[in-house]
Amino acid sequence: MNPFSSTLKCARRLVVALVAIATLIAAVGCGSSGSNSATPPPGGSFSNSSLSGTYVFSFVGTDITTGNSIFFAMAGTLTANGNGTFTSGTIDINDPALSINVLTGLAATGSYKITADGRGSGTFTVTIAGTPVTFGIDFALMSSSHGLITRFDFGGSGSGTIDLMASGVTQSALQGSYAFGFSGVDSGFNPLGTVGGFTLDASGKVTAGLQDFNDNFISFTALPLISPPSSVNIATTPGIAQLDTGPTGFNTLSFDVWVVDATHLKFIETDTVAILAGDAFVSTGHTSFPSGQLVFTMSGQDTAGGPFAAGGLFTSDGISLIPSGTQDLNDEGTVVLASAFSGSFTSVGGRSQLTLNTFYNGNFGPPPVPGTYTFAAYPYNGGVELLEIDNAGDTGGVAYVQSATSVAAPQGYALNLSGVNGNSGGEVDEIAEFVASGGSMSGLYDVNNLGVGLVSDFKLGSGASYSVSSNGRGTAAFPNLQTNDITQISALDLTFYVVNSSTIVFLETDNDQLALGSFQLQNPTQGGAPVLPHFTMARSKSSARGAWKQLGK
């Protein structure tokens, strides 16, 4: 949802590329964001008391504090008192815009407010070099234990998750195997992704493991993790981890580790080798590539350095073949729907290698051209971490084992979207809550359109609708909406894929914006929906290559 069409017309007079994105902040004065704001609907059962306890959160995105577009990552804990106050917190920030060094262990306090529909907003403040720095957040809760979160201030934007921290998790409780996926940038701010798997003993030592990297189209594959020093130690909060692939890889990468529970760990890099962040999920008992129907989403850059994202469905025989698949893609505003592909895979231990044929993966045309691409794959409980390893691109993503094909209705859903705006070329992150019933959708949303402005409590608009086919692939449409002070809000078209009874992932398939995201079923009285790894758009030195519409795309 891009409520800035006329504002962006003003912005076009100020910038022609993403390198000047900081200038776009001034363009907010070209139009207000207030007249379409609405009161959250009555009838919901969320409140400030829905956020009570210590929560692990993380988000990654783009910082423009110094006037340049810079990748950043943040992770930590916030303790909520159930009455609107963050009484304490401990936060790590890996952000070159704020410091040449990684900032760890920053004490935080703040406040929050949650409306009846489960959407929340707030701020927290940390002290950096003696100066208080305040960050805004915007989030939507599925329950009191899980939510989707964005950064929501004029200094940057990003998306991630917030989860209630389990108490009493011991080192020995982590004994077993995990699959992980991290994304970010290298020291030259080129896109960097890594996936892998490791097995921990009762003391946190890595006894076996492999890791794959894709550093700006150059792949390093199936590198053994060296132990020592590879380890994950949670004797402190946060814990500390080291992943060492030796001189053929990146040597030792150091991380802080935040324990959500014994099945889910959050990592943020704390050295100066690169900026990486992501999640690890328990994979004990899931060492082979899964069979059945799977849902996937992935993102990266096309061969010209522009943003690319895709999603779809495929079947696996669990042995060696992917007999059929259907792919949708958005390559810098060029959309291709329901393209057929097939493939095969080989598996050794907890690592598989996929070869996908007639697959679109950012081969810039226009139009895009299908080809054959190779991915490293590490299964975990419920999904598979994916990373391109053929030196032809830098795409990464996740595949999920599908266990449902219908949308539960009438129900409330929380939504998070993260991507690139086609007019400004800047990052866009969105939080929403909506009710789906009988093919129609109604609710409210908040948007951080980086460098352009923030809006809150905007209506989805009349005529918002969805439909879903028997295989779990569906579409959702949010039509144009007229307002008093903004000439027009651009339409949003989504192609979505049902993962299970509570979780749906989607790809934006219109020409104005490129994004991935998820919406998850709300149930205030129960535990949260299965946590999904965050969708991170790959970022180059100049991020999205600027506004593709301004470049004649």
C-alpha positions in Angstrom: 0.0 0.0 0.0 1.7 3.1 -1.2 -0.2 6.2 0.0 2.2 8.6 -1.7 1.5 8.9 -5.4 1.1 12.7 -5.4 3.8 13.1 -2.7 6.1 11.1 -4.9 5.4 13.4 -7.8 6.8 16.2 -5.6 9.7 13.9 -4.7 10.6 13.3 -8.3 11.5 16.9 -8.6 14.0 16.5 -5.9 15.8 13.2 -6.7 16.6 10.9 -9.6 18.3 8.0 -7.7 18.5 6.3 -4.4 21.8 7.9 -3.6 19.9 11.1 -2.8 17.2 9.4 -0.8 17.9 11.5 2.3 16.5 14.5 0.4 13.2 12.8 0.1 12.4 13.5 3.8 11.7 17.1 2.9 9.1 15.9 0.4 6.8 15.0 3.2 5.8 18.7 3.2 4.3 18.2 -0.3 1.3 16.4 1.3 -0.1 15.5 4.7 -0.8 11.9 5.8 -3.6 12.7 8.2 -7.0 13.0 6.6 -7.4 9.2 5.8 -6.5 8.2 9.4 -9.1 6.1 11.1 -10.0 4.9 14.6 -9.1 1.3 15.1 -12.2 -0.9 14.9 -14.0 -1.9 18.1 -14.4 -5.6 19.1 -10.8 -6.7 19.3 -9.5 -8.1 22.5 -5.9 -6.8 22.5 -4.7 -4.1 24.8 -1.4 -2.9 26.5 -1.7 -5.9 28.8 -1.2 -8.2 25.7 2.5 -7.2 25.8 3.8 -8.3 29.2 7.2 -9.9 29.9 10.6 -10.0 28.2 10.5 -10.1 24.4 13.2 -10.9 21.9 13.0 -8.7 18.8 15.0 -8.1 15.7 14.7 -6.1 12.5 17.0 -5.4 9.5 16.6 -2.7 6.9 18.0 0.7 5.8 19.3 3.6 7.9 19.5 7.1 6.5 20.6 8.9 9.6 23.7 10.4 8.0 22.0 11.1 4.6 23.2 7.9 3.0 21.3 4.7 2.5 23.1 2.1 4.7 22.1 -1.4 5.7 21.6 -1.9 9.4 20.6 -4.7 11.8 19.2 -4.6 15.3 18.4 -7.3 17.9 17.8 -7.5 21.6 15.3 -7.7 24.3 12.6 -5.3 25.6 10.7 -5.9 28.9 7.1 -4.7 28.9 5.2 -4.2 32.1 1.7 -4.8 30.5 0.8 -1.2 31.2 2.5 0.7 28.3 6.1 0.9 29.6 9.3 -0.8 28.5 10.9 -0.9 31.8 14.2 -2.2 30.5 16.0 -3.7 27.5 19.3 -4.7 26.2 20.0 -4.1 22.5 22.7 -4.7 19.9 23.0 -2.4 16.9 25.2 -3.1 13.8 24.8 0.2 11.9 27.6 2.1 10.3 25.5 5.2 10.2 25.6 5.4 14.0 29.1 4.0 14.8 32.2 2.5 13.1 31.9 -0.2 15.7 29.2 -2.6 16.6 27.2 -1.3 19.5 26.4 -4.1 22.0 24.6 -4.3 25.3 22.9 -0.9 25.1 20.4 -0.3 27.9 16.9 0.7 26.7 13.7 2.0 28.1 10.6 3.3 26.4 6.8 3.1 26.0 4.2 1.5 23.8 0.5 1.5 23.1 -1.6 -1.4 21.7 -5.0 -0.9 20.0 -7.8 -3.5 20.2 -7.0 -4.9 16.7 -3.5 -5.9 17.9 -1.5 -3.1 16.2 1.0 -1.4 18.5 3.3 1.5 18.3 6.1 2.8 20.6 9.6 4.1 21.1 12.7 3.1 23.0 15.8 5.1 23.8 19.4 4.0 24.1 22.5 6.1 24.7 25.2 6.2 22.1 28.5 8.1 22.7 26.7 10.0 25.5 23.8 11.0 23.4 20.2 9.6 23.8 19.0 8.1 20.5 15.3 7.2 20.2 13.9 4.6 17.8 10.3 4.3 16.8 8.6 0.9 16.3 5.3 -0.3 14.9 4.0 -3.8 15.3 1.1 -6.2 15.0 0.5 -9.0 17.5 -0.8 -12.5 16.6 -0.9 -13.2 20.4 0.8 -12.1 23.6 3.8 -14.2 22.6 4.4 -13.4 18.9 4.2 -10.4 16.6 5.6 -8.7 13.5 7.5 -5.5 13.9 8.9 -2.6 11.9 11.2 0.3 12.6 9.0 3.4 12.4 10.9 6.7 12.5 12.3 9.2 10.0 15.9 7.8 10.4 15.3 4.5 8.8 13.1 1.5 8.2 13.2 -2.2 8.6 11.1 -5.3 9.4 11.4 -8.3 11.7 9.7 -10.2 14.5 9.0 -9.9 18.3 8.7 -13.0 20.4 8.2 -13.7 24.1 11.4 -15.1 25.6 11.1 -18.5 27.2 12.6 -18.6 30.7 15.0 -21.2 32.0 16.5 -22.4 28.7 19.8 -24.1 29.6 22.8 -24.8 27.5 22.1 -28.5 27.5 18.6 -27.8 26.1 20.2 -26.6 22.9 21.9 -29.9 22.3 21.0 -31.1 18.8 21.0 -29.7 15.2 19.9 -26.4 13.8 19.6 -24.8 10.3 20.2 -21.1 9.9 19.9 -18.3 7.4 21.5 -14.9 7.7 21.5 -12.0 5.3 23.1 -8.6 5.1 26.1 -7.0 3.5 29.9 -7.5 3.5 32.4 -4.8 4.5 32.1 -3.2 1.1 28.3 -3.0 1.5 27.8 -5.6 -1.2 24.9 -8.1 -0.6 26.0 -11.1 1.5 23.9 -14.1 2.4 24.7 -17.4 4.2 22.9 -20.5 5.1 24.1 -23.6 6.9 23.6 -26.1 9.7 25.4 -27.1 12.8 25.1 -29.7 15.6 25.7 -28.7 19.2 26.8 -30.9 22.1 25.6 -30.3 25.7 28.4 -27.7 26.3 27.6 -25.6 23.1 30.5 -26.9 21.0 29.8 -27.3 17.3 30.5 -31.0 16.6 29.6 -30.9 12.9 28.3 -28.4 10.5 28.4 -26.9 7.0 28.0 -23.3 5.7 27.4 -21.8 2.3 28.0 -18.1 1.3 26.9 -15.9 -1.5 29.0 -12.7 -1.5 27.9 -10.4 -4.3 27.3 -13.2 -6.8 30.4 -15.2 -5.7 29.6 -18.4 -3.9 31.5 -20.5 -1.3 29.9 -23.8 -1.0 29.6 -26.6 1.6 32.4 -25.2 3.9 32.9 -27.3 7.0 32.5 -25.5 10.3 35.8 -25.8 12.3 35.5 -26.7 15.9 36.9 -25.1 17.9 36.2 -22.2 17.8 32.7 -22.8 16.3 30.3 -22.8 19.2 27.1 -21.4 20.6 27.3 -20.5 24.3 24.3 -19.1 26.2 25.8 -18.8 29.7 25.2 -15.1 29.4 22.3 -13.0 28.0 22.8 -12.5 25.1 24.8 -15.6 24.4 27.8 -15.6 22.1 28.6 -17.6 19.0 31.4 -18.2 16.6 31.1 -19.8 13.2 34.5 -20.5 11.6 34.9 -21.8 8.1 38.6 -21.2 7.9 40.7 -19.3 5.3 38.6 -20.8 2.4 35.6 -19.0 3.8 35.3 -16.0 6.1 37.4 -17.4 8.9 35.7 -16.7 12.2 32.4 -14.7 12.3 31.3 -13.6 15.8 27.7 -13.2 16.9 25.5 -12.3 19.8 22.7 -14.9 20.2 19.3 -14.2 21.7 17.3 -17.3 22.8 13.6 -17.2 22.0 13.3 -20.8 23.1 15.2 -24.0 22.6 13.9 -24.3 19.0 14.6 -20.7 17.9 17.7 -18.5 18.2 18.3 -15.0 16.8 21.8 -14.0 15.6 23.4 -10.6 15.0 27.0 -10.2 13.9 29.3 -8.4 16.4 32.6 -8.2 14.5 33.5 -5.8 11.7 33.9 -8.4 9.0 30.3 -8.0 7.7 26.8 -7.1 8.9 24.7 -10.2 9.1 21.6 -11.1 11.1 19.0 -13.9 11.0 17.5 -16.9 12.7 18.4 -20.5 13.5 15.7 -23.1 13.9 16.0 -26.6 15.3 16.5 -29.3 12.7 17.0 -32.4 14.7 15.3 -35.2 12.8 15.0 -33.1 9.6 18.2 -34.0 7.7 16.7 -34.8 4.3 14.9 -32.6 1.9 11.1 -32.8 2.6 8.5 -34.5 0.4 5.1 -33.2 -0.6 4.0 -29.7 -1.7 6.2 -26.8 -0.5 5.7 -23.0 -0.6 8.6 -20.7 -1.3 9.6 -17.1 -1.4 12.9 -15.6 -2.3 14.5 -12.3 -3.1 17.8 -10.8 -4.4 19.1 -8.8 -7.3 18.8 -9.2 -11.1 21.9 -9.2 -13.2 21.7 -5.4 -13.6 21.7 -4.9 -9.8 18.0 -4.2 -9.5 15.6 -5.7 -7.0 14.0 -9.1 -7.7 11.6 -11.3 -5.7 9.7 -14.5 -6.4 7.3 -16.9 -4.8 5.4 -20.0 -5.7 4.7 -23.7 -5.1 6.5 -26.9 -6.0 6.3 -30.6 -5.3 9.1 -32.9 -4.0 9.3 -36.7 -4.0 11.6 -36.5 -1.0 14.3 -38.6 -2.9 15.7 -36.6 -5.8 13.1 -35.0 -8.0 11.0 -31.8 -8.1 8.5 -33.0 -10.7 6.6 -29.7 -11.0 6.4 -26.2 -9.7 4.7 -22.8 -10.4 6.6 -19.5 -10.0 5.5 -15.9 -9.8 8.0 -13.1 -9.9 8.5 -9.4 -9.8 11.7 -8.2 -11.4 12.0 -4.5 -10.8 8.3 -4.0 -11.6 8.1 -6.5 -14.5 5.7 -9.2 -13.3 5.5 -12.8 -14.6 2.7 -15.1 -13.2 2.3 -18.8 -12.9 5.4 -19.9 -14.8 6.1 -23.7 -14.8 9.4 -25.1 -13.6 10.9 -28.4 -12.5 14.1 -29.6 -10.9 16.1 -32.2 -9.0 18.2 -32.4 -5.8 20.9 -34.4 -4.1 21.3 -34.7 -0.3 24.2 -35.4 1.9 23.7 -35.2 5.6 21.7 -32.1 6.5 22.5 -30.3 3.3 20.8 -30.6 -0.1 21.7 -29.1 -3.4 18.8 -28.1 -5.7 18.9 -27.6 -9.5 15.8 -25.7 -10.8 15.1 -25.7 -14.6 13.2 -23.0 -16.6 13.3 -21.0 -13.4 13.3 -17.2 -13.2 16.0 -15.9 -11.0 16.8 -12.3 -11.9 18.1 -12.7 -15.4 17.4 -9.1 -16.3 15.8 -8.5 -19.8 13.4 -7.0 -20.1 11.6 -9.3 -20.2 13.2 -11.7 -17.7 14.5 -14.9 -19.1 14.2 -18.3 -17.4 17.2 -20.5 -16.9 18.8 -23.2 -14.7 19.9 -22.2 -11.2 21.4 -24.0 -8.2 20.7 -23.5 -4.5 22.0 -24.8 -1.3 19.2 -26.1 1.0 19.2 -26.8 4.7 16.0 -28.3 6.1 14.6 -27.5 9.6 11.4 -28.3 11.4 8.8 -26.9 9.0 10.9 -25.5 6.2 14.2 -25.2 4.2 16.7 -22.4 4.1 17.7 -21.6 0.5 20.7 -19.7 -1.0 21.8 -19.4 -4.6 25.3 -20.9 -5.2 25.8 -20.9 -9.0 27.7 -17.5 -9.3 24.9 -16.3 -11.5 23.0 -14.3 -8.9 22.5 -13.6 -5.2 19.0 -14.9 -4.5 18.1 -16.4 -1.1 14.9 -17.4 0.6 12.9 -20.0 2.4 10.7 -23.0 1.4 7.9 -24.1 3.8 6.2 -27.5 4.1 2.6 -26.8 3.2 -0.1 -28.3 5.5 -3.2 -26.3 4.5 -4.6 -24.7 1.4 -7.4 -22.5 2.6 -7.8 -19.1 4.3 -9.5 -19.2 7.7 -12.4 -16.8 7.7 -13.9 -14.8 9.2 -10.6 -14.1 11.1 -8.3 -11.4 12.0 -4.8 -11.4 10.5 -1.6 -9.4 11.2 0.5 -8.5 8.2 4.0 -7.4 7.6 5.4 -6.3 4.2 9.0 -5.3 3.3 10.4 -4.3 0.0 11.3 -1.5 -2.4 9.1 1.3 -3.7 9.3 1.7 -7.5 8.9 5.5 -7.5 11.4 6.5 -4.8 13.6 3.5 -4.9 13.7 3.4 -1.1 12.8 0.7 1.3 9.2 0.4 2.3 7.9 -1.5 5.4 4.3 -2.0 6.4 2.3 -3.3 9.3 -1.4 -4.0 9.0 -4.3 -5.8 10.6 -7.3 -7.0 8.6 -10.4 -9.3 8.9 -10.8 -11.7 6.0 -14.4 -12.9 5.4 -16.2 -14.3 2.4 -13.6 -13.0 -0.1 -13.5 -9.4 1.3 -11.0 -7.7 3.6 -11.2 -4.8 5.9 -8.7 -3.2 8.3 -6.0 -0.6 8.9 -2.4 -0.3 8.0 0.8 1.7 8.8 3.6 2.4 6.4 7.2 3.6 6.6 8.0 4.6 3.1 11.7 5.5 3.7 12.7 9.0 2.9 9.1 10.0 2.0 7.1 9.7 5.2 5.2 7.8 7.8 1.5 7.1 7.9 -0.7 5.4 10.5 -4.2 4.1 10.7 -5.0 4.2 7.0 -8.0 2.2 5.8 -7.4 -0.7 3.4 -10.3 0.8 1.4 -13.6 -0.5 0.1 -13.4 -3.3 -2.4 -10.4 -5.0 -0.9 -10.8 -8.7 -1.8 -9.1 -12.1 -2.0 -9.6 -15.5 -3.5 -7.7 -18.7 -3.2 -7.5 -21.9 -5.4 -7.5 -25.5 -4.2 -3.7 -25.7 -4.1 -3.3 -22.8 -1.7 -2.2 -20.1 -4.2 -4.4 -17.0 -4.0 -4.6 -13.4 -4.9 -5.5 -10.3 -2.9 -6.3 -6.8 -4.2 -6.4 -3.5 -2.4 -8.0 -1.0 -5.0 -7.1 2.6 -5.4 -8.5 4.9 -2.8 -9.3 8.7 -3.1 -8.5 10.9 -0.1 -8.8 14.6 0.6 -5.1 15.6 0.8 -3.4 12.8 -1.2 -4.7 12.6 -4.7 -4.5 8.8 -4.9 -3.2 5.8 -3.0 -1.8 3.2 -5.4 -3.4 -0.2 -5.7 -1.6 -3.1 -4.1 -1.8 -6.6 -5.7 -0.6 -9.6 -3.8 -0.1 -13.2 -4.9 -0.1 -15.4 -1.8 0.6 -19.0 -0.7 -1.0 -20.7 2.2 1.6 -22.4 4.4 -0.6 -23.8 7.2 -3.8 -23.0 9.1 -2.3 -19.8 10.6 0.4 -18.6 8.2 0.3 -17.2 4.6 3.3 -15.7 2.7 3.0 -13.4 -0.3 4.7 -11.6 -3.1 3.6 -8.2 -4.3 2.8 -8.5 -8.0 2.0 -5.0 -9.2 4.3 -2.7 -11.1 4.6 0.1 -8.5 6.4 -1.7 -5.7 8.3 -5.0 -5.1 7.9 -6.7 -1.7 7.6 -9.9 0.2 5.8 -10.6 3.5 3.4 -12.7 5.5 0.1 -12.5 7.2 -0.6 -14.6 10.3 -3.8 -15.6 12.1 -4.5 -13.7 15.3 -5.5 -15.5 18.4 -5.0 -13.3 21.6 -5.5 -16.2 24.0 -3.1 -18.7 22.4 0.5 -19.0 21.4 1.7 -17.2 18.3 1.8 -18.6 14.8 4.9 -20.5 13.7 7.7 -18.0 13.4 8.9 -17.3 9.9 12.4 -16.2 9.0 12.3 -12.5 8.0 12.2 -11.7 4.3 15.3 -9.5 3.5 15.6 -7.8 0.2 19.2 -8.1 -1.0 20.9 -4.7 -1.0 23.9 -3.5 -3.0 26.0 -0.4 -2.4 23.2 1.7 -3.9 20.4 -0.6 -2.6 17.6 -0.8 -5.1 19.4 0.8 -8.1 17.2 3.9 -7.6 13.7 4.5 -8.8 13.2 2.1 -11.7 10.3 4.2 -13.1 12.6 7.2 -13.3 15.1 5.0 -15.2 12.4 4.2 -17.8 11.7 0.7 -16.6 
